[in-house]
Amino acid sequence: MRHGKGVRVRPPFGLQPDDFLIEFGRRIREARTARGLTQEELARKLKIDPAQISLIEGAQREPRLRTVFRIAVALSIEPRDLMPVVRR
C-alpha cells in the first residue's frame, strides 16, 4: 500500500491487498464448486460476463461491494463468508 510520495506502508494486520484478493477469489471458487456451479452458470445467475467471474476468482479484478453481495446471494452464503480473515 502506498502512502504519500513513494513511501510504502505495510497494513498493521499483515495481510497485503494482493493476498486479500487471492484469498477472496479462492473462497468464491470454493463456494461455487461446492455447489456444482461452473463459472458460466454463476455468471448467468449474476447476469455478467463469465470472464468477470474468472477475473475475480483469479484476483485480477476487484469487484464492487454490490457485486460481492450479489455473488454471496447467488451462492446462498453470507457476504462475510467470502471475506478473508484479517487479524491484528
C-alpha positions as CSV (number, residue, x, y, z in Angstrom):
1,M,0.0,0.0,0.0
2,R,1.4,3.4,-0.9
3,H,1.1,6.4,1.3
4,G,2.3,9.8,0.2
5,K,5.1,10.1,-2.4
6,G,6.5,6.6,-3.0
7,V,6.5,5.6,0.7
8,R,5.4,2.0,1.2
9,V,3.3,1.4,4.3
10,R,2.5,-2.1,5.5
11,P,-1.0,-2.7,6.8
12,P,-1.0,-3.2,10.6
13,F,-2.7,-6.5,10.2
14,G,-0.1,-8.2,8.0
15,L,-2.4,-9.1,5.0
16,Q,-1.4,-7.4,1.8
17,P,-4.1,-6.3,-0.7
18,D,-3.0,-8.9,-3.3
19,D,-3.2,-11.6,-0.6
20,F,-6.7,-10.5,0.3
21,L,-7.8,-10.6,-3.4
22,I,-6.3,-14.0,-3.9
23,E,-8.0,-15.5,-0.8
24,F,-11.3,-13.7,-1.7
25,G,-11.2,-15.3,-5.2
26,R,-10.3,-18.7,-3.7
27,R,-13.3,-18.5,-1.4
28,I,-15.7,-17.7,-4.3
29,R,-14.3,-20.6,-6.4
30,E,-14.6,-22.9,-3.4
31,A,-18.2,-22.0,-2.7
32,R,-19.1,-22.1,-6.4
33,T,-17.6,-25.6,-7.0
34,A,-19.1,-26.9,-3.7
35,R,-22.5,-26.0,-5.2
36,G,-21.6,-27.7,-8.5
37,L,-21.7,-24.4,-10.5
38,T,-19.4,-23.6,-13.4
39,Q,-18.2,-20.0,-13.8
40,E,-20.6,-19.7,-16.7
41,E,-23.6,-20.8,-14.6
42,L,-22.7,-18.3,-11.8
43,A,-22.2,-15.6,-14.3
44,R,-25.6,-16.3,-15.8
45,K,-27.2,-16.0,-12.3
46,L,-25.5,-12.6,-11.9
47,K,-26.2,-11.5,-15.5
48,I,-22.5,-10.7,-16.0
49,D,-19.9,-12.0,-18.5
50,P,-18.3,-15.3,-17.4
51,A,-14.9,-13.7,-17.9
52,Q,-15.7,-11.4,-15.0
53,I,-16.0,-14.4,-12.7
54,S,-12.7,-15.8,-13.9
55,L,-11.0,-12.4,-13.3
56,I,-12.5,-12.1,-9.8
57,E,-11.5,-15.7,-8.9
58,G,-8.0,-15.1,-10.3
59,A,-7.5,-12.0,-8.2
60,Q,-7.3,-9.9,-11.4
61,R,-10.4,-7.8,-10.7
62,E,-11.7,-6.0,-7.6
63,P,-15.4,-6.3,-7.6
64,R,-17.7,-3.6,-6.3
65,L,-19.3,-4.2,-2.9
66,R,-22.7,-4.6,-4.7
67,T,-21.2,-7.4,-6.8
68,V,-19.8,-9.1,-3.7
69,F,-23.3,-9.1,-2.2
70,R,-24.8,-10.4,-5.4
71,I,-22.2,-13.2,-5.6
72,A,-23.0,-14.2,-2.0
73,V,-26.7,-14.3,-2.7
74,A,-26.2,-16.3,-5.8
75,L,-24.1,-18.8,-3.8
76,S,-26.6,-18.8,-0.8
77,I,-24.0,-17.7,1.6
78,E,-23.3,-14.6,3.8
79,P,-21.1,-12.0,2.2
80,R,-18.8,-12.2,5.2
81,D,-18.1,-15.8,4.3
82,L,-16.3,-14.6,1.2
83,M,-14.0,-12.3,3.1
84,P,-10.6,-13.4,4.3
85,V,-10.0,-13.3,8.0
86,V,-7.9,-10.3,8.9
87,R,-6.1,-10.5,12.3
88,R,-4.3,-7.7,14.0
